[in-house]
Amino acid sequence: MPLALDTPLTEALGTSTARSLDRAFGMKSVGELLGHYPRRYADRGELTPIHELPIGETVTIVAEVLSSNARTMRNRRGAMLEVTIGDGVGRMSLTFFAKNIGQAEWRKKELAVGRRGIFSGKVGMFNNTVQFAHPDYQLFEDTEAAQRQADALRDVPIPIYPATSAVQSWQFAKLAASVLDRLGDVVDPLPESLREREGLLTAREALESIHRPRRKNDIDPAVRTLRAHEALVLQTALLQQREQVRALTATPRPAKPGGLLERFDDALPFSLTADQQRVGAEIAVDLTADRPMNRLIQGEVGSGKTLVALRAMLQVAESGGQSALIAPTEVLAAQHLRSITRMLGPDVAARLMPTLLTGQMSAPERRKAALRVASGQALIVIGTHALLSEKTTLADLALVVVDEQHRFGVEQRETLRAKGTAPHAIVLTATPIPRTVAMTVFGDLDTSVIRSMPAGRAGIQTFVAPLAEKPEWFGRVWERAGEEIAKGRQVFAVCAAIDITKESVESGDAPPPDAEGKGPSWGVAQLDQALGTHPTLSKVRRAVLHGKMPAEQKDAVMQSFARGEIDLLIATTVIEVGVDMPNASMMVIMDADRFGVSQLHQLRGRVGRGEHAGLCLLVTEAEAGSLARERVEAVAATLDGFELAEVDLELRGEGDVLGASQSGVRSSLRLLRVVKDAGLIAHARELAAGILADDPALEQHPGLRATIERRVSEADRAALGKN
C-alpha cells in the first residue's frame, strides 16, 4: 500500500528507525520527515571550505583524503589512525581509535589517499588544527564502473540535511529516498487554477525535487513552491483563527459618562500623547463590541503602554468586570501594583482594590489575595505565573493584559484567558516588531503602535566602550559612573551572568560559551567584587540583584533602589522590563555583545526616564568588524526601536527573533523567511482572505483544508489563538 503524508513513521520505516527520528527531530509521520528539507546542497565536485567550519557544531562536508597514518598508541592499549583531508584551501584531521593495529590498517586502506567523500562529525580543535574525532563518512565509489556512474551523476546535487550525531545527513537522505519511492498521491494545498497562475509545481513534484534534485535547476522551483505552500497555509490558519475569535460573544464594556475612566482622565496631571489618545480610542471602541477584542500594542520603552492598559481596565471595571495583568517577573508584577495603585489614587484604589498574586507570597497572604480575586472584590489583579494556577479563580474576568508577550508561551496565555468567558485581550510589547514578523506571528491580532514619548523625558545617549582597541576606557567607564553618583543620581551595571566561575558554568547559572568558545568576562559576583576595591565606587551604596535571589529579597532591593537608598545596582537582565526609576541616569552594560539588539534597547530604556539625561555605555571586547560588534554599534547609532527591530531581524534571522515561546506553526517555518519573503507573505494573506471570503469552511478547497489539518495540529490551532 502506498505511503501517505500522515502515515506514521513506525509503519513506514519500522519501530527502531522511527524512534531514532523521533528522538533526533521530533518526527512522527511521513509528512514531518519530508518537511525536514536540506539546508544546502553540495556539488560532487565541490570542496567545502574547511576554514569556515564552526567549532562545536556537527557539520557535513565534502573533501578528499590527503594522507593517513596508523600507529599503536603508547600510553594505552589499542591503535589510532590519523587522516588528513583537504578542500583545496584548508586541511583538517580525522582521528579514529581502534582495538588493534590491524583494525586501524583496515580503515587506512579504505580511506586511501585520493578518495573523496562526505565526512560528518562534531568540529573540534586539537593542536591548532580543526578536527573530527571518529567521524561518520561515506566515500564516493572509485571503481571504473562507479566512476562512469559518478560522471553521469556529476551534476546531481547532494542534499545536506540538518543532522545529529545519531542521524547523519546521508542516512537521512536514504530514509527520505525510501519514503519517496513508496509515496502515493500528495494532496495539493493550491487549487490547480491558482497553482498554474502562480507558476508553481505540484506538491508531489516539489517534494521530489527538493529531496532528490536531478540538477541544480530543479531546486529553486521546488523551494519556491513549498515556500508558497507555507505562506498560504500559515496565513489561512491565522485568518481562520481571527474569524473564530470574532465569532465568540463577549460582554460589551462601555465607559459611562462621568464614570471611573472620565474621572481618572480629568485627574491626570499631564496630557496623554497623541498616540496614547489614538490607541486608547481604538481600545474603547473594541470594548463596546459584542465580540472579544484581540489587540497587540507595540510601544517603545517608556512610551506609556501601561497607562493605556490601565485606562482599559477602568472602562471594564465600570461594569464590574475584572482585569488580570500577567507580568513575567515578580519584580515587575510588584512594580505594576505600586505604579497602578499610585496612578489610581487612594479613593479609586480602595474601590478597585488592585491585588497582587505571586508564587512567592506567604500562604496566608496568598489565601487573602485569592479570596479577594475569587469574590470579585479585586477588580484589578496583577500577578505572575501564579495567576495560571488551577486554584486561582476570578469572579468575572473581562480583560486579560499580557505584559511583555515574548516572555510567555502561548499555552500560558490561553490558560489565563480560559478563566473567563471570551474575555477581551491586550498584549503589550516594548520589543518593536517588524511589520513582516507582526504579520506572520500576530496575523490574527489587531495591531496598534505607540511611537511618541511622553513630554519631560530627557532622553538617552549611547556609546560603545571598545576594550579590544581601547582597554584604558574600562577605568574611565567607572570614573564616569562615580561622577553621576556624586551628582545624586543612580547607576545600573548589567552583566550577562550571575557568576562566571567554572562551577557556575557547569551548573548552568552562567551562559554557555559562544561560537568561538568565549564566555562572558563579567558576572554580577565578579563585578561586585571588583568594584568593592574601586577607589570611588567602593565607598558608594552598592547592591546586587539577580534571578536566583528570593522574591522578597529582589523586591526589597528594587524598592530600596526606588527610594534612592542604593547608588549603584549591579544586576542581570532581571531589570530588563518595566523597571521605572526616574533618578537612574546611567547604565553600564558589560559584555554588551552577549546581548541581542532588542535586549540592549530594552535595557537602556531603564535610564533617562526622568528629568536627567540618560547615558548608556556598551562595554565590549568584540573585535571591530565582527558581527557581535556590529550589533552593539547598531544600538549606539539609533534610539528608534522599530529601526533596530529590522536590524535585529537582518542580523539574527527570524528564528531567534520570534523565540521558542511562539510555539505552534509560526515558529516551525521551514523555508519561509519573514524578511526576504515579506512580499510573498503579504500576497499569501491576500490570497487567503479571498479564498476564505468565498469559502469560509474551505469546502471547495479540500487540498488546502487537508494540509492545514495535517500541518496545524489541534495544539497548534490552540496556539494560534493564544496571542
Stockholm file with secondary structure:
# STOCKHOLM 1.0

chainA/1-723         MPLALDTPLTEALGTSTARSLDRAFGMKSVGELLGHYPRRYADRGELTPIHELPIGETVTIVAEVLSSNARTMRNRRGAMLEVTIGDGVGRMSLTFFAKNIGQAEWRKKELAVGRRGIFSGKVGMFNNTVQFAHPDYQLFEDTEAAQRQADALRDVPIPIYPATSAVQSWQFAKLAASVLDRLGDVVDPLPESLREREGLLTAREALESIHRPRRKNDIDPAVRTLRAHEALVLQTALLQQREQVRALTATPRPAKPGGLLERFDDALPFSLTADQQRVGAEIAVDLTADRPMNRLIQGEVGSGKTLVALRAMLQVAESGGQSALIAPTEVLAAQHLRSITRMLGPDVAARLMPTLLTGQMSAPERRKAALRVASGQALIVIGTHALLSEKTTLADLALVVVDEQHRFGVEQRETLRAKGTAPHAIVLTATPIPRTVAMTVFGDLDTSVIRSMPAGRAGIQTFVAPLAEKPEWFGRVWERAGEEIAKGRQVFAVCAAIDITKESVESGDAPPPDAEGKGPSWGVAQLDQALGTHPTLSKVRRAVLHGKMPAEQKDAVMQSFARGEIDLLIATTVIEVGVDMPNASMMVIMDADRFGVSQLHQLRGRVGRGEHAGLCLLVTEAEAGSLARERVEAVAATLDGFELAEVDLELRGEGDVLGASQSGVRSSLRLLRVVKDAGLIAHARELAAGILADDPALEQHPGLRATIERRVSEADRAALGKN
#=GR chainA/1-723 SS CCBCTTSBHHHHHCHHHHHHHHHHHCCCBHHHHHTSCCSEEECTTCCCCGGGCCTTSEEEEEEEEEEEEEEECSSSSSEEEEEEEECSSCEEEEEEEESSHHHHHHHHHHTCTTCEEEEEEEEEEETTEEEEESCEEEECCCSHHHHHHHHHTTTSCEEECCCCSSSCHHHHHHHHHHHHHHBCCCCCSSCHHHHHHHTCCCHHHHHHHHHSCSSGGGHHHHHHHHHHHHHHHHHHHHHHHHHHHHHSCCCCCCCCTTSHHHHHHHHCSSCCCHHHHHHHHHHHHHHHSSSCCEEEEEECTTSCHHHHHHHHHHHHHTTTCEEEEECSSHHHHHHHHHHHHHHHHHHHHHHHCCEEECTTSCHHHHHHHHHHHHHTCCSEEEESGGGGSTTCCCSSEEEEEEESGGGSCHHHHHHHHTTSSSCEEEEEESSCCCHHHHHHHSTTSEEEEECCCCTTCCCEEEEEEETTTCTTHHHHHHHHHHHHHHTTCEEEEECSCSCCSHHHHHHTSSCCCCTTSCCCSCCHHHHHHHHTTCTTGGGSCEEEECTTSCHHHHHHHHHHHHTTCCSEEEECGGGSSSCCCTTEEEEEETTGGGSCHHHHHHHHTTSSCSSSCEEEEEEECCCTTSHHHHHHHHHHHCCCHHHHHHHHHHHHCHHHHHCTTSCSGGGCCSSCCTTTTHHHHHHHHHHHHHHHHHCTTCTTCHHHHHHHHHHSCHHHHHHHTCC
#=GC SS_cons         CCBCTTSBHHHHHCHHHHHHHHHHHCCCBHHHHHTSCCSEEECTTCCCCGGGCCTTSEEEEEEEEEEEEEEECSSSSSEEEEEEEECSSCEEEEEEEESSHHHHHHHHHHTCTTCEEEEEEEEEEETTEEEEESCEEEECCCSHHHHHHHHHTTTSCEEECCCCSSSCHHHHHHHHHHHHHHBCCCCCSSCHHHHHHHTCCCHHHHHHHHHSCSSGGGHHHHHHHHHHHHHHHHHHHHHHHHHHHHHSCCCCCCCCTTSHHHHHHHHCSSCCCHHHHHHHHHHHHHHHSSSCCEEEEEECTTSCHHHHHHHHHHHHHTTTCEEEEECSSHHHHHHHHHHHHHHHHHHHHHHHCCEEECTTSCHHHHHHHHHHHHHTCCSEEEESGGGGSTTCCCSSEEEEEEESGGGSCHHHHHHHHTTSSSCEEEEEESSCCCHHHHHHHSTTSEEEEECCCCTTCCCEEEEEEETTTCTTHHHHHHHHHHHHHHTTCEEEEECSCSCCSHHHHHHTSSCCCCTTSCCCSCCHHHHHHHHTTCTTGGGSCEEEECTTSCHHHHHHHHHHHHTTCCSEEEECGGGSSSCCCTTEEEEEETTGGGSCHHHHHHHHTTSSCSSSCEEEEEEECCCTTSHHHHHHHHHHHCCCHHHHHHHHHHHHCHHHHHCTTSCSGGGCCSSCCTTTTHHHHHHHHHHHHHHHHHCTTCTTCHHHHHHHHHHSCHHHHHHHTCC
//
